Amino acid sequence: MRIIVTGAAGFIGSNIVQALNERGYDDIIAVDNLTKGEKFKNLSGLKISDYVDKKDFYPRFGRQEFGQVEAVFHEGACSDTMEHNGQYMMENNYHMSRELLLACQAQGTRLLYASSAATYGASSTFSETPENEHPLNVYGYSKLLFDQIVRNHCGPDWTRQNKQVAGFRYFNVYGPHEQHKARMASVAYHQHFQFLDSGMVKLFGPYGGYASGAQMRDFIWIKDLVAVKLWFFDHPEKSGIFNLGSGQAQPFNDVALSVVNAHRRHQSKSALTLDAAVKEELIQYIEFPASLVGKYQCFTQADLTRLRQIGCAHEFKNVEQGVSAYIDHLILSQG
């Protein structure tokens, strides 16, 4: 069985390749852009049958040069929410995705693609319906526009497509293989290195009616995200657009405290409460950046109703469980 993973050298793509390998799949065509050459490390040690540069992949796939492909996991995109070049964003996140959708349907190939919780933007309700979709930046708009094209193509009852089409609105994902993302890497990743460098971690101060560090996001452990993607791979009859988060918003303070306490555990020290960590200046707050005012989601929480209705019962780790496992991985991989 041949599978294609776009963005295969990236954070989520490489974790999908790894999970497929663990199931015994190795006829995997990896598609990416290795201009950032250090991303090769995410594929090192994984089994693939070919590597194709993204600029060559889309026209070649349209010409059916890869033979019979069972499924495409489409993770390739510009994920920088601060990218202001709309032309670049639309070419990468919309036009290429639309081209891929049409080619997959013409060839009878399943498409499982990455959307984003950024499609909700300023909304306070996070369920997968148009009235809740109010993106704050061109990244969110590029993802939303492709979701809209998918809806139009597949129809309101999701019966017009030839093969499975499933889109996933990722919330705040964290875990191994995100080191190349620089400033777009997760809060947990950055705070791990802050703690190593200075013995403390930093969070934003008050903003949007929330106290210091109290802004809340839906944080999802990468292993949980991949498990849900593979559940859909196992259920080719399931199509639609689905939220993919833990379903439980938690404050950034919980992330910071989990990072601190994971490090303390490795130092054979006892866990602290938030108040104690702040008092000992292990967690410190900085002024909210002016560049993010009006462009920042203070609260996100995936509504998992649709995911549960179609039968996906996966149980997600909370921040304390997932971040602790992640810091263990980061510490051990450095050792």
N, C-alpha and C positions, 0 to 999 in steps of 0.2 A: 504494500500500500504506500503510495507516494503522497507526501504531505509537504506543503510549502509554508514557511514561516517568514513573513516580512518583518523587518526590524529585528532580525534574529540575533544580532550581536548586542542588542540593547537590553535594558533591564528586564522587562516582562517577556520579550521574545526569547531570550536565552534561558529563562526559567521554564518556558513552555517546551523548548527543545530538550532541556534536561529531563523534564517529566515524561516526554514522549520516549526518550531513550530508556528511561526506567521501566517503561511498559514494553520495551523490545522493538520500538520503531527506530529505524536508522536510515530509511530512504527519505531523508528530509532535505529539501533544497532551502538553504539559508540565503535570504535576501537582505542586503543592508548597504550602507554607505560607510566605508571605513576611512573616510577623511580623518576622523579621530581614530588613529591607528590603535590606541590603547584599548579600544573596545574588543580587539581580537581575544583578549583574556577571557571574556565571557563565553567564547566558543571553544576555547582551548580545553581539550579533554572530552568534548562532546562529539557524538557521532553524527555526521551529516554526509549526504551523498554528493552534494555540490554546493558551491557558493557562487552567487550571481550578484553583481552590482545593481543597485536599485535603478539606475538610469537605463540599464539594458533589460531589466526584468519585465517591465510592463508591456513594451511592444512585443517582446518575445513570447510572453504568456498569451497575449492577444492572438498571436499567430500559431498557438497551440504547439509550441516547440518543446514542451516539457512532458508530452504524452498525457496519459490519463492521471489526473490528480484528484485524489479523494477530497481533500479539504485544504483551504488556505486560512491560516491564522494570521490575520492582517494586523500587525502591531506597529508597522512602520509609519512614522508621522513626525512632524515637528511638535514637540510637547512643551516647548518653552512658552509659558503663558505670558511672558513679558516681551515676546517678539512682536514688534510693531509693523513689520513689513507684511502688509496684508496680501500682496501679490505672491510672495514666497509661501506664506501660510496656506493660501487657497490652493496653490499648485500642489503642495505636498499633502495636505489633509483632505482636500475635496476632490480636485480633478483626478488625481491618481487613484483615489478610492472609487470614484464613479466609474472610471475605466475598468478597474478590477472587478467591480460588481457585475457589470455587463458581460465581461469576458467569462466570469465564473458561471453565470447563468446560461450563457451560450454553450459552455463546455460540460455542463452538468457537474460542477464542482461546488462543494459546500463552502460558504464564507462565514467565518467567525471573526468579527472585527472589533477593534477598540474604539469606543466612543469616549465620552468624558462627562463627569459631573459638572464640568465647566459650562455645559449647555444650560444649566439651571441659573447660573449667575446670581442675580439679585433676588431670586425667588426664595420664599420661606417654606415651600412645599416641594418635596423631592420625589415625586412620582412621575412616571414616564408618559405624560400627556402634554400637548402643545401649550396649554394655558400656563404651565409652570416653567416654561423655557424662556429665560431672559438673560442671555450671555452678557458678560461685562467686558469682554475683549474679543479680538478677532480670532484667537485660538478657539474659544468657546463657540463662536459663530461658525467657524469652519467645520467643527465637529457636528454642530446642529444641522447645518445645511446638508451634510451627507446623510444624517439620520432622516431628514425630510425626504431626500431622494429615495432612500430605501423604503420608507413608508409608501411613497407614491408608486414605486415599482412593485412592491409586494401586495399592495392593496390593504384595505382596512381589516380584512379577516385573515391576512397572511396566507393566501392560497394562490396568488399569482406566480410565485417563484417556482422555478423548476427544481431547485434544491434548497436545502437549509440556508437561511440567512439569519444570523444572530448577532446583534450588536450589544456591547456591554459598556455601560457608563461607569467608568472607574472613579472611585472616590480617592482618598489619599493613601496611595500604596507605598509600602516600605518593605525592605528586605534585601538579601544578597544580590549583587551584580548591578548596583546602581551607582558605583563609584565614578563612572565617566560623566554623570549628569551634572557635575559641578554644582552651581547654586540651585539647580532644579532637583537635586537629590532630597530625600526626605529629611524632616526635622530630626528624626532619631539618628540618622547617619551623621548629620552635621554636629549634633550635640555629643555624640560619641567622641568625635575628634576634639571638640571644645574641651571636654572633660579631660582627655589625655593631655592636652596642651596646657590647660590652666587650672584644672581641678574644679571647674564649675561649668554650668551651661546657661545660655541666655534665651530669654523669651521676650515677646513684645509686651509692652505695658498696656494700659487701658486703651480701648478703642471700640467704637460702635456700640457703646452701652455695656460693654463687658469689662470686668476687672482685669488686672494684670494676669496674663497667661490663661484667662478663662474663656477666650474664644474657643469654640468647639468645632471639631471636624469628625467625620467618619473615617477612621484610620483602618486600613485593611492590610493584613499580613500577606505577602506575596504568595506563600504556599496555599493560602485559602483561595486567593484569586485564581490561581492555576487549577486548583481542584475543581472549581466551578466551571472553568472553561473546558476541562476534560469531561465533566459531566455532560455538557452539551455535545461534545464530540461523540460520546457514547449514546446520545439520544438525537439522532439526525432528524427526527420528526418534529423537533421543537424549534420554532423560529420566533423572532420578535426582537424588541429592544428592551433590555433589562438593566436595572441598577446592579452594580457589583461593588458593594461595600459591606461592612460588618452589620449594618442595620442599627448601630448604636453609636451616637455621637459621644465623644469624650473630650475634655479640655486639653489644651496643649500642656497644661500643668501635669496631667497624668503621664504624658510622654516623657517630659523632663524628669519627673520623679522616678519613672521606670528606668531611665538611662542611669541616673545617679545610683539607684539602689542595685542595679545589675553590676555596676562597677564596684560598689561597696561589697557586694557578695563575693566578687573575685578577690577582693582585698581582705576577706574574712571579717568584714565589719557588719554590724547589724543594720537593718533597713530603717529608714527615717520616714516620718510623716512629712507632708508638704510644708507645714509651718516650721518644722525643725530644719528642713533643708534650706528654706529661705533664710531663717535666722542664722544658719551657719554660712550663708552666702554661697551655697553650692548651686542654688538657682538664683539668677539675677535677672532683672527686667530692664529693657531698654526702650527708649521712646519709639513709638510707632512710626515707621518710615513715611515721609510725606509722599514718596513716589507711589505708595500703595493706597493712599486715601481714595475712596470711591471705587476701587478695583479689587477689593478684598472680600472674600466670603467669610463672615464671622461665624457662621453656623452651617454645617451640612450634615445630613443624616439620610442614608439611603432608605427609601421605602422598599422593602423586600416583598411586598404583597404579590407582585406578578411572578417573581422568582419562586416563591413558595407555591403559588397556585398551579404552576406547571409541574410540580413534583420534586424540585431541587430542595433537599432538606439539609444541605451541608451546614454544619455548625462552625461558626467563625470564632477565632481567638479574640479576646479583648486586648486592649493596649498593654496591660500588665503582662500578659502571657506572650504576646507576639514580640514586643520590644525586648523583653528579657531574652527570648530565644535569639533575636537578632544581635543583641550586644554580645551574647555568648559566641555567636558565629564570627563577629568582627574581631573579638579578642583572640579567639583560637586561630583564625586565619592569619593574624599578624604574628602569632607565635611560631 
